[in-house]
Each structure stands twice: as C-alpha cells, then as structure tokens.
Amino acid sequence: MTRVAIVEGDGIGHEVIPVARKVLELLHPEYEYFPVEVGYHRWEMTGCPCADRDIADLKSADAILFGAVTTPPMKDYQSVVLRIRKALDLFANLRPVKGTGFDIMIVRENTEGLYSGSEEISDDRATTLRVVTREGTERIVRSAIRLAKQRRGKLTIGHKANVLKSDVLFRDICLAESKAAGISYNDKFIDALALDVLQHPASYDVIVTTNIFGDILSDTTSYLVGGLGLIPSANIGDCYALFEPVHGSAPDIAGRNIANPIAALRSAGMLLAYCGDSIGLDRIESAIQEVLATGIKTRDLGGSTGTREFGDAVLHMLHRK
Ligand code: NAD
C-alpha cells in the first residue's frame, strides 16, 4: 500500500496542506496518509523542531507532502527543511513555472552550495562555505539532462563562474555532460539569466543551477505566473521524494484563510505522478484551471475566495468528472 506522510509544518502550511490532502484522499482513498509534526511550533512546544524519530517516519513513507516551516533567524536554530533534504538525500529540487506561451523547469541542486551547512559565526565574523563537488554536480546535471530529453531538449546552465571558483567547476562539469548527452545547451551568468527569464520566458526549457541561485531564481520567476502561491516543487533523491510548495510559511497572512492553495495542490499532483498516477496530476491541473476560469480566485490573484473555499471548488470540479 502507498503510504504518504503529511507534514503541515507552520503558518499557512496548516491551511494549504489540508486542502491538498482532501484532494489526494478523494483521488486515492486507498493510500494510507499519516501526519508527521515538525517545525518551529514544535520547537516552541518541545525544544526540538525535528527528531531522529521524525526522520525515520518520513523515510518510512513512499512520498511526503510538505507544507512549509518557519526558520527563525537564530544562531543556534537548525533549519528543518535543510535537515530533511540532507537526511533523505533529496538532491534534485524541481520547480516548474508554466504560463501562457512558456513552460520552464528549474532544476536546483539541493544539498550543496551555500546551503551545505558548513558555517561559523562569532561576534565579528561569519562564514558560510560554498561547496560544489564533482559527484553533486554530475548527479544534478544528469537529472536535468534526463528531464530536458523528455521535454523540448534544451538545457540552460546558470552560474557565476566569472567570480566564483566553485562555479567554474559546476559550469565545466555541466557543459561537458551536456555535450556528451548531445542535447542543445547554453550557459549564462545567473544575474543576467534572472532578467532574461523574465523578459524572454519562452526561450527557456530546463534551467540547472546551484542551490541558492535556484532558490532565488524560482521565487523571481514566479512573478511571471502571479506569485508564490502558484508554484509547486518536487525534492527527489534516489530513495525518497518530498513535494512542497515553493513558498514558505507566510506568517504575514497565516491563520486568515487567504493563502492560495494552488501551489500545494500542484505539489500533490506531482506527488501522484511520482507514485505512478500521471492522470491524477492532469486531473488536478484541469480542475484548478476550470475553477479559475469561473472567476473563483484567492486574494493574491485579485479575487476574494478563501483558501478552504477554493479547495472546495476544486473538489467539486473533481467530483463532477
Ligand atoms: P514566504 O514564501 O513565506 O512569503 C513571501 C510572500 O509571499 C509573503 O508576502 C506571503 O504572504 C506571500 N505568499 C507566500 N505563499 C503564499 C500563498 N500560498 N498565497 C498567497 N501569498 C503567499 O517567504 P518569507 O516571508 O520569506 O518566509 C516566511 C518563513 O517561511 C520564514 O521563516 C522562512 O524561513 C520560511 N520558508 C520556509 C520554506 C520551506 O519550508 N520550504 C521555504 C521558504 C521560506
């Protein structure tokens, strides 16, 4: 039986994930769904944001649906998301950004770079080590090449090799692998790339880049489609997979039933495709499009529909089919 771990996390995670869970339960009542509680609230209650037992529970699932967790900017607080990505070795973070006339897949390296966790801080100096390895780069660019081959066959490599030695290694490995794979490819400095994606989104297919660049690029690119409430993501490793909206816990709007649940719904769709039900992914997307076409929208898209009510409209649309 397929087992799905449900992590609501913090903030709007408690609002958007229940919406996505209901859709999963409708399409796959035969799956087993079980909650795992991690995050900042859990830390406030118990002093521990994520225990070894929670990691074991997450590893016991076939797939994980994750909301978002708050990471307070405190010296001694370890990011729960980073811990999970590392513990489950979820090295490929796939962030699709689709709109009228463009369809981009951002492939972000998820375990190295500036988020490798090697940091030191004193009162007067702080350092964060930016780690790029041959092994880490080869596996992420090979994932990106595989995806490009299933799509329109074009790969763009985003880097800052003009300044960072670590990105010379990243760029050179990506270029060599792309050439060997026989796909169409180019490379761009990440700052110029960020602007060009906004100006000419239709010229991009798959973009591969390092950890923090991919994080920033996907948030920026969300501007093309109406914001962070719309973009899902998959975190994939060799053994585990976790699906989450690109957005965070959004404390500024949490608890008000105004968050857009589309990113969470699409993440649930990606989870279904990973579990072998690509039709489920398409059904969720069609239901979202049909609901939007009737003018039902959350506040970020210029509407006034609540999070729960938008979810109910999607469920209703799915029931009708
Ligand atoms: P955020 O993504 O939570 O919010 C940025 C802005 O986008 C806010 O104005 C918010 O209201 C809006 N927004 C986000 N999701 C939305 C939605 N579904 N519908 C409508 N509007 C939405 O980023 P932030 O404010 O920089 O971070 C808040 C917290 O989330 C921080 O503690 C951060 O560390 C955490 N975070 C967690 C993850 C994760 O768990 N994967 C990812 C990013 C940020």
Residues whose N, C-alpha, C, O or C-beta is under 5 A from the ligand:
A	BS01	NAD	G67 A68 V69 T70 T71 P72 V81 L228 G229 V246 H247 G248 S249 A250 P251 D252 I253 I258 A259 N260 D300
